[in-house]
Structure formats: C-alpha cells, structure tokens
Amino acid sequence: MSLWRMILTAVQLVGVRFGGAAIGLASQILLARLLPQADVGVIFLGMSAAAIVSQLVTGGYPVLALTCLPRYHALGRKSLVKAFHAAFWHDAMTLMALAAVVGGFAVVATPLDPALRTAIVFGLVAAPGASLIRINGATANSLRRYSLSYVPDFLFRPGLLLLFLVMAWLAGFALTVERVLWAFILCIYGVALAQALLMGRNGAVPPPFATAKRNAVVQLRPRAASLIVVGLIAGAFADLVNMIGGAFLDSGAVAELGVGIRLAALVGFISQATQNFVLPDLAAALTRGDRAETRQLLLRINILALTAIGGCILVAMSFGSRILTIFGADYADAAWPLVLLMVGQGLRAASGMNQHLLSLGGYQARTAGACLVAVATLIAGAAMLAPQYGVMGMAAAAVAADLVWAVLLAAQAQRFVGRRGDILALIRAGA
C-alpha cells in the first residue's frame, strides 16, 4: 500500500469514526441535558458493561481474526477460514451461557451497587448482538472491506440511538435509564443483523451451529483465549476504565469519567484504525520476508497516528473546559482528566505495532501477559488514587496502565520477534 493510498484510507476511516463520534457526542449531550448526571453515569456503565461482556464472550477470536484470516486468504485456504468461524461459534456460545450464569449469580446473590447491577443485566442482554458485530467487523477487515468493518458499528448504531433520543425529546417522551438502555440494545441487534446480511454468503461469518472440527478448536482455542485480555486492553480499554471507576466513584463522577474517556477513545481510534487497515499488507510483507517494506509500513503508521494525536492533546489543553461545558457546567471539572486520558492514547500510539508483531509471530500468550500486568496496574492505581482524587485519580491510573503496557510490549517484541514496531525503535533503526 502506497503512502498516498494509506493516507486516503486513514482519512476515510477516521472520517467515518469522527462522524460516528459526532453522532455519539450529540447523544451524550442530549442525555446530559435531559437526564440527571447520576442517571447518565448509570447509562454509561451499562454501555461499558455491554462492550466488556461482548469482548469476553467472543473468546478472543475477533482479535485473532485480524491476523489469522488475512494469512488464510493470502494462502487461498478457504477450508481454514470455515474452520476458524466454526471454532468461533463453538466457543462463543459456550462462553455466552457461562457469562449468563455468572452474571445472574452476581446480580441475584451479591450485594452489588444498584448501578453496577443494572449495568451487568443490560450488558448480558446486549452481549450476543455486540459479539456478532465484533466478529463481522474483524472478518470484513481481513477481506479489506473496511467500510463494512467500521460503518455499521460507528455510524449506524449510534445514529439509531440518536434518532431515538431526538424523537423522544421532540415528543416529550420521558426518558429513564431503562428506556435508554433498551433502545441501545435494540440498535445493537438491528445493526448486527444488517451487517451480517451485507457481508454476503461468500465473504463472511457463516451461521452458527456449524460443526466445528475438533482439531481446529484445539489449535485455535489457546491462541484465541490468550487474546481475550488483549481485546479488553486494545479494543475496550475505555469501557474497562469506566467499569472500574464505577466501583470507586459515585454515579455523577462516573458520568464525568465516561465523557472524558469516550472523547479520549475517539482520539485513540486514529491509531487503532490505521493499524487495523494496514494489517493485511503487513502480514503479506512479513510472509514474503520483505524487511524494508515492513519497516516502511510501520514507520508510516507511527508518524501518521502520533501527529494526529499530538494535535488533539494540544486542543484539549487549550480548550478542554469549554468543550466539556457543552454537556453541562458540572462536566467542565473533567478537563484535565481528559488531557491525561489523551496522553495515555499518545503512549499507545507511540508503542506502534508491537502488539500486532507479537500476534503475527505467534506470541499471543506473551502479549496477554503484558495486558494482564496492565490491567493489574489499572486496578491498583484506581484503588489507591480514585478514592482520594476522584476522576483525576482514575485518569492517572489509566495513564500508568498504558505506560506499563507499552513498555512491556516493546521489550517482548524485541525479545521474541527480533523487531520492534514502536516509534523510538524505528527512528533508531533508521539512524
């Protein structure tokens, strides 16, 4: 992929994400204006729970699909593609049943905070539809159908929710936490089914209940399972921060954290999207053993992502408070936490493609180890800082987790792959 084509594709995908973010931003503003701040915090918790539960029950297969499926297609092995999807359905349906049992027990038999109880219930209900969106998106990305990978989830799903909120506002329909979350769930299922139909019979995820070959399940399951925590860190870190914040902060503070973490996650998507769409070309270059092309791809992705995120950090430092007052005067207190959260996204961008290099090299378990340490850092930091410093403490804990994750991945990439994909290593190699 040429530099110009890479830039055009990145602009297109980031444009789609920013379009979806504008829709999501409008939805958040409406929620903040129409509902009490505490209710907004509960809604954010419910949405985060849906993201986390769906990430868990997919068993790590969507993350694995980003590296395995492009290689299978490059080799022309359609039988391996079918075996992959059959193994996904086999394990995902088992995990969904297990999540329902564990989540039901937590809601019924433990003294959870009411906000967390509501979040878990709606997260479990939304999980199957959200899981289908995840595997469909990863499959479309492996086929270079980037629009179908991102547009349904990033434009249509938030667009339907915004439509519901606007209609409720215009009609004078009283909004509650439950009504908003049910609308959110219906949007997820509608988009999941439409995306599956658009994928078509030739391209995409076959229907469930296909017989999974035992050897495929045995070979893929350990690799996929090791990527569950990787998916949480790489794809649902904002929601993980939000849910952990719910254990230490009141619902009003969770609303502030939710707004800040969602704005920062929007910035972080710049690096995530550019890395994902270059994966097929990176896998092909590594398969051919073309070191020059590999380094060129890695360097271009790093420079593109860091430049964009650096500009966003400067904007947040200069105008963060004014931007957040759009949600309401009380949300302006999250201005500097927002800056910190964006710095964390900058650290992620600076770490480059180390995670993907490890995955392509077959070192998924090593990647999972770094992610587990990062999650432990996040939880420990939240426990120490959030009770005393509130939202600022949660933001600091998130930055510490991002830093630990980036450093560990760089060390592991150098040790196991012999090549690092972070900006510091690439600049030093060029020099």
Residue pairs with C-beta under 8 A, 6 or more apart in sequence:
1 9
1 278
1 281
1 297
3 300
6 274
6 278
6 300
6 301
6 304
7 304
9 146
9 277
10 270
10 273
10 274
10 277
10 304
12 146
12 147
13 146
13 150
13 273
13 274
13 277
14 269
14 270
14 273
14 274
14 308
16 147
16 150
16 151
16 154
16 155
17 150
17 154
17 266
17 269
17 270
17 273
18 266
19 154
19 155
20 153
20 154
20 155
20 157
20 158
20 159
21 154
21 266
21 269
23 155
23 158
23 159
23 162
24 158
24 162
24 262
26 162
27 158
27 161
27 162
27 165
28 40
28 259
28 262
28 327
29 326
29 327
30 162
30 165
30 166
30 169
31 40
31 43
31 165
31 175
31 180
32 40
32 255
32 259
32 327
32 328
32 331
33 327
33 328
34 165
34 169
34 175
35 43
35 175
35 177
35 180
37 251
37 252
37 255
37 256
37 328
37 330
38 250
38 251
38 252
38 255
39 176
39 177
39 251
40 251
40 255
40 258
41 115
41 246
41 250
41 251
41 252
41 253
41 254
41 255
41 258
42 115
42 118
42 119
42 177
42 251
42 254
43 177
43 180
43 181
43 184
44 242
44 254
44 255
44 257
44 258
45 115
45 116
45 118
45 119
45 242
45 243
45 246
45 251
45 254
45 258
46 118
46 119
46 122
46 123
46 177
46 181
46 184
47 181
47 184
47 239
48 119
48 123
48 238
48 239
48 240
48 242
48 243
48 246
48 258
49 119
49 120
49 122
49 123
49 239
49 243
50 122
50 123
50 126
50 127
50 130
50 184
50 185
50 188
51 123
51 130
51 236
51 239
52 123
52 232
52 236
52 239
52 240
52 243
53 99
53 103
53 120
53 123
53 124
53 126
53 127
53 130
54 123
54 126
54 127
54 128
54 129
54 130
54 131
54 133
54 134
55 134
55 228
55 231
55 232
55 235
55 236
56 95
56 99
56 228
56 232
57 92
57 95
57 96
57 99
57 127
57 128
57 131
58 88
58 92
58 95
58 131
58 134
58 135
58 231
59 88
59 91
59 92
59 95
59 221
59 224
59 225
59 228
60 223
60 224
60 225
60 226
60 227
60 228
60 230
60 231
61 84
61 87
61 88
61 91
61 92
61 135
61 138
61 220
61 224
62 134
62 135
62 137
62 138
62 231
62 235
63 138
63 224
63 227
63 230
63 231
63 234
63 235
63 359
64 220
64 223
64 224
64 227
64 359
64 364
65 84
65 88
65 135
65 138
65 139
65 141
65 142
66 138
66 141
66 142
66 276
66 279
66 356
66 359
67 279
67 283
67 356
67 359
67 360
68 84
68 220
69 81
69 84
69 138
69 139
69 142
69 143
70 142
70 279
70 280
70 283
70 284
71 283
71 287
72 78
72 80
72 81
72 84
73 81
73 142
73 143
74 280
74 283
74 284
74 287
80 216
82 206
82 210
83 212
83 213
83 216
83 220
84 216
84 220
85 135
85 139
85 205
85 206
85 210
86 206
86 210
86 211
86 212
86 213
86 216
87 212
87 213
87 216
87 217
87 220
87 221
87 224
88 135
88 205
88 224
89 206
89 208
89 209
89 210
89 212
90 212
90 217
91 217
91 221
91 224
92 131
92 135
93 208
96 127
96 128
96 131
99 124
99 127
100 124
103 120
103 121
103 123
103 124
104 124
106 112
106 120
107 117
107 120
107 121
112 120
113 246
113 247
115 246
115 251
115 254
116 246
116 247
118 177
118 178
118 181
119 243
119 246
122 181
122 182
122 184
122 185
125 185
126 184
126 185
126 188
129 185
129 188
129 189
129 191
129 192
130 188
130 192
132 192
132 193
132 195
132 196
132 205
133 152
133 153
133 157
133 188
133 191
133 192
133 195
134 235
135 205
136 148
136 149
136 152
136 192
136 195
136 196
136 199
136 204
136 205
137 149
137 150
137 152
137 153
137 195
138 149
139 199
139 203
139 204
139 205
140 146
140 148
140 149
140 199
140 203
140 204
141 149
141 276
141 277
141 279
141 280
142 280
143 203
143 204
144 277
144 280
145 199
145 203
146 277
148 195
148 198
148 199
149 276
150 273
152 191
152 194
152 195
152 198
153 191
153 195
156 191
156 194
157 187
157 188
157 191
158 187
160 186
160 187
160 190
160 191
161 183
161 184
161 187
164 183
164 187
165 175
165 180
165 183
167 173
168 175
168 179
196 204
196 205
199 205
222 365
223 362
223 364
226 364
226 365
226 367
226 368
227 359
227 364
227 367
227 368
228 368
229 368
229 371
229 372
229 375
230 355
230 359
230 364
230 367
230 368
230 371
232 240
232 371
232 375
233 240
233 371
233 374
233 375
233 405
234 272
234 355
234 371
235 272
237 265
237 398
237 402
238 261
238 262
238 264
238 265
238 268
240 375
240 378
241 257
241 261
241 378
241 394
241 397
241 398
242 254
242 257
242 258
242 261
244 378
244 379
244 382
244 394
245 253
245 254
245 257
245 382
245 386
245 391
245 394
246 254
247 382
248 382
248 383
248 386
248 387
248 394
249 257
249 386
249 390
249 391
249 394
252 330
253 390
253 391
255 331
256 330
256 331
256 333
256 334
256 337
256 391
257 334
257 337
257 391
257 394
257 395
259 324
259 327
259 331
259 334
260 324
260 334
260 337
260 338
260 341
260 391
260 395
261 341
261 398
263 316
263 323
263 338
263 341
263 342
264 338
264 341
264 342
264 344
264 345
265 345
267 308
267 309
267 312
267 313
267 342
267 345
268 309
268 345
268 348
268 349
270 304
270 305
270 308
270 309
270 312
270 349
271 301
271 305
271 309
271 345
271 348
271 349
274 301
274 304
274 305
275 301
275 305
275 352
275 353
275 356
278 297
278 301
279 356
281 297
282 294
282 297
282 298
282 353
282 356
282 360
283 360
285 293
285 294
285 297
286 294
286 360
294 419
295 426
295 429
295 430
298 352
298 353
298 421
298 426
299 426
299 430
301 352
301 353
302 349
302 350
302 352
302 353
302 421
302 422
302 423
302 426
303 423
305 349
306 346
306 349
306 350
306 423
309 342
309 345
309 346
309 349
310 346
312 342
313 339
313 342
313 343
313 346
316 323
316 335
316 338
316 339
316 342
317 339
320 335
320 336
320 338
320 339
321 332
321 335
324 331
324 332
324 334
324 335
324 338
325 331
325 332
333 391
334 391
336 392
336 395
337 391
337 392
337 394
337 395
338 395
340 392
340 395
340 396
340 398
340 399
341 395
341 398
341 399
343 399
344 395
344 398
344 399
344 401
344 402
344 403
345 402
347 399
347 402
347 403
347 406
348 402
348 405
348 406
350 406
350 422
350 423
350 424
351 405
351 406
351 409
351 410
351 421
351 422
352 420
352 421
352 422
352 423
352 425
352 426
353 421
354 406
354 409
354 410
354 412
354 413
354 420
354 421
354 422
355 367
355 409
356 421
357 413
357 417
357 419
357 420
357 421
358 364
358 366
358 367
358 409
358 412
358 413
358 416
358 417
359 367
361 416
361 417
363 412
363 416
363 417
366 412
366 416
367 409
367 412
369 408
369 412
370 404
370 405
370 408
370 409
370 412
371 405
373 404
373 405
373 408
374 401
374 402
374 404
374 405
374 408
375 401
377 397
377 400
377 401
377 404
378 397
378 398
378 400
378 401
380 397
381 393
381 396
381 397
381 398
381 400
381 401
382 393
382 394
382 397
384 393
384 397
385 392
385 393
385 394
385 396
385 397
386 393
386 394
386 397
387 393
389 396
406 422
409 422
410 420
410 422
410 424
410 425
413 419
413 420
413 421
413 422
414 420
414 425
420 426
